[in-house]
Amino acid sequence: MPTRKIHNKWSTDFRYHGKRYRIKSPINTKAGAQAYENLLLTKAIKGEPIKPTATPKEMTLMDFSDIWFNSYVKANNRPSEILRKKSVFANSLIPFFGQMPLKEINNKKVEEFKAFRLKSISGKTLRNEVSMLSTCLKTAVEWGYLDALPLIKMPKVPQNDFKWLKEDECLMLLQAAEGKIKDMIFLAMKTGMRFGELIAITWPDMDFENKRLTVNKSIVLGVSGPTKNGKIRYIPLTDSVCEHFKGMKKKSGLVFHEDGGGFIHQKNINYHLGRAYLKAGLPPWGWHTLRHTFASHLACKGASILAIKELLGHTDIKTTMRYAHLGPNITTETMKLLS
């Protein structure tokens, strides 16, 4: 039988070997209940007990992470984010916390983990790992596997200065590049797209008649999915971009692709970008520098922070505020009103 909603609660409802199982889903959505039902059926087919044999307080992080991934992560995250979380758990969180019962993961253990990891990773990476652990444990509390969420202090990450190219440096980089890599650099500079969005653009997304680019998907780790914030955004195309790409227009297909037509491999394209930076006499700052360059040029020319936020697709304006200092000195002009 299908999953069903009873008294505003989604539940699994299926039969296996003549026995009916109706179990409330830990995620109160239809997709969550379906994912949970698939997990229970898989356990039954393997001959495993459908209900946990361990008491909630005895369950380890390794045990619970399997349940969490199959019931929560797969139902609520993009494919690329699922892969990223699996990597973090497999390479970082499970080796350190995996055999610990959930109830033993406390503030002291988390601080020990932070001190250990900071020997080999950046503060920003550590913050992402601790955030994933916190989300996992929060779910364990909501599902009744853990009594209370431990006090977890998120690592403080100082805002680093970002790199961006001046107009003459942009010209130098474009002159040093050739072919496909040159086209990619040019479009990145003129639109501020993330790399994953750039390699996911298709010809129908580029509307030269209305001079508008639709950004509605992203490719991460070879997997196509929605944009980072899950929203569609529209970027006006400049005359120079329309002139550059209009002659290449096709009815369908990726704008940028491998010779065989498949998704661009970032490792390969990064090599060619690095060579272009080197030939131009510039540090190999990578693709994200081109996104910073787009936003910085707009800020320098007086564009509003709200407009830049929308063009970049930021969820939080705090992220966009890093460019505010590049614009005209608004506070100075404001204070002149008092003179």
Secondary structure, 3 states (H helix, E strand, C coil): CCCEEECCEEEEEEEECCEEEEEECCCCCHHHHHHHHHHHHHHHHCCCCCCCCCCHHHCEHHHHHHHHHHHHHHHHCCHHHHHHHHHHHHHHHHHHHCCCEHHHCCHHHHHHHHHHHCCCCCHHHHHHHHHHHHHHHHHHHHCCCCCCCCCCCCCCCCCCCCCCCCHHHHHHHHHHCCHHHHHHHHHHHHHCCCHHHHCCCEHHHEECCCCEEEECCEEECCEEECCCCCCCEEEECCHHHHHHHHCCCCCCCECCCCCCCCCCCHHHHHHHHHHHHHHHCCCCCCCHHHHHHHHHHHHHCCCCHHHHHHHHCCCCHHHHHHHHHHCCCHHHHHHHHHC
